[in-house]
Amino acid sequence: MIRVEEPPFDVGAELGAFGRNDIAVGAVASFVGYVRGTEAGAPLVALTLEHYPGMTERQLAAIEAEARTRWPLKDVLVIHRHGRMLPGEPIVLVAVSSAHRQAAFEACQFLMDWLKTKAPFWKLEETAEGTQWVDAKASDDDAADRWRKDAP
């Protein structure tokens, strides 16, 4: 399930409901991303994420579909927020369930690596000095590259 939404979500409630009542699930792996309170040593006032509705959901669904072809997953949950967020608020939740932990761990990491590089979100950081768009990071590209099918 893919959800792109503006309001904060309750991480505990989402994870508590995920994978319940499926006795074939032996493992759930998850990742939660939060808005940091500082960026490059400066206090962060807020983070704004912009996206293109429709295009974003299609791309997230394609990333989920790719994960499902690579690992035997029982279920996938991706919640990604947009709009203005304050430090400490959740930005993204990725949860995967599988019969076995290795598939769950790997799929969760794959989903986050690809979300960081392939999902059409744009970040605007707000500090006391003003706002600045966040550039893509080479380290994120390197993390995503290891999941290429032609990678060694």
C-alpha positions in Angstrom: 0.0 0.0 0.0 1.2 3.4 -1.0 0.1 6.6 0.8 1.3 10.1 -0.1 -0.3 12.5 2.4 0.3 15.8 4.2 -0.7 15.2 7.9 1.6 13.5 10.4 1.0 9.8 10.9 1.2 7.7 14.1 4.2 5.4 13.5 3.2 3.0 16.4 -0.3 2.7 15.2 0.8 2.1 11.6 3.3 -0.6 12.5 1.0 -2.1 15.1 -1.6 -2.7 12.4 0.9 -3.8 9.7 1.1 -7.6 9.1 -1.4 -8.4 11.9 -3.5 -11.5 11.5 -1.3 -13.1 8.8 0.2 -16.2 10.2 2.5 -16.6 7.1 4.4 -13.5 8.2 7.6 -14.4 10.1 9.3 -11.0 9.9 8.5 -7.3 9.6 11.3 -4.8 8.8 10.7 -1.1 8.9 12.3 2.3 8.5 11.1 5.6 9.8 12.6 8.9 8.6 12.2 12.0 10.7 12.9 15.7 10.1 16.2 16.5 11.7 16.6 19.5 14.0 19.8 20.7 12.4 21.3 20.7 8.9 25.0 21.5 8.3 25.2 22.7 11.9 22.4 25.2 11.6 19.1 24.8 13.4 16.4 23.7 11.0 13.1 25.5 11.4 11.1 23.3 8.9 11.4 21.1 5.9 8.9 21.4 3.0 8.5 18.5 0.5 6.9 19.2 -2.8 5.8 16.6 -5.4 3.6 16.1 -8.4 0.4 14.3 -7.4 -0.3 11.3 -9.6 3.3 11.0 -10.9 4.6 10.5 -7.3 2.2 7.7 -6.5 2.9 6.0 -9.9 6.6 6.1 -9.2 6.3 4.8 -5.7 4.0 2.0 -7.0 6.7 1.1 -9.5 9.4 0.9 -6.8 7.1 -1.3 -4.7 6.4 -3.6 -7.7 10.2 -3.9 -8.3 10.7 -4.9 -4.6 8.0 -7.5 -5.0 9.7 -9.1 -8.0 13.0 -9.3 -6.1 11.8 -10.7 -2.7 9.0 -12.9 -1.5 7.1 -10.2 0.3 3.7 -10.7 2.0 2.9 -7.0 2.2 4.5 -3.5 1.7 3.5 -0.2 3.3 5.0 3.1 2.2 3.7 6.3 3.7 5.4 9.5 2.5 4.5 12.9 3.6 4.6 16.2 1.7 4.1 19.8 2.7 5.7 21.7 5.6 7.0 19.6 8.4 8.7 20.5 11.7 11.8 18.9 13.3 10.9 15.6 15.0 7.9 14.9 12.7 7.9 11.7 10.7 8.5 12.1 6.9 8.4 8.5 5.7 7.6 5.0 6.9 8.5 1.9 4.9 7.4 -1.5 6.3 7.7 -4.9 4.6 6.6 -8.3 5.7 7.9 -11.6 4.6 8.1 -15.2 5.8 11.8 -14.7 6.6 13.8 -11.8 8.0 16.5 -11.6 5.3 14.0 -10.8 2.6 12.3 -8.2 4.9 15.6 -6.5 5.8 16.8 -6.4 2.2 13.5 -5.2 0.7 13.2 -2.5 3.3 16.6 -1.2 2.5 16.1 -1.4 -1.2 12.8 0.5 -0.9 14.4 3.3 1.0 17.5 3.5 -1.2 15.3 3.8 -4.3 12.8 6.2 -2.7 15.7 8.6 -1.9 16.8 8.6 -5.5 13.8 7.8 -7.7 10.8 9.3 -6.0 9.9 12.7 -7.3 10.0 14.8 -4.2 11.8 18.1 -3.8 13.1 19.3 -0.4 13.2 22.9 0.8 15.0 23.5 4.1 14.1 26.5 6.2 16.6 27.9 8.6 16.7 31.3 10.4 18.9 32.5 7.5 16.3 31.6 4.9 15.4 28.7 2.6 17.4 26.5 0.4 16.6 23.6 -2.0 18.3 20.4 -1.1 20.5 18.9 -3.9 20.7 15.2 -4.5 23.6 13.5 -2.6 26.2 11.2 -4.3 26.0 8.9 -1.3 22.3 8.3 -1.9 23.0 7.5 -5.6 25.8 5.1 -4.5 23.4 3.3 -2.1 20.8 3.0 -4.9 23.3 1.8 -7.5 24.1 -1.4 -5.5 20.5 -2.6 -6.3 20.9 -2.3 -10.0 20.3 -5.7 -11.6 23.6 -5.4 -13.6 25.6 -4.6 -10.5 28.3 -7.1 -9.5 
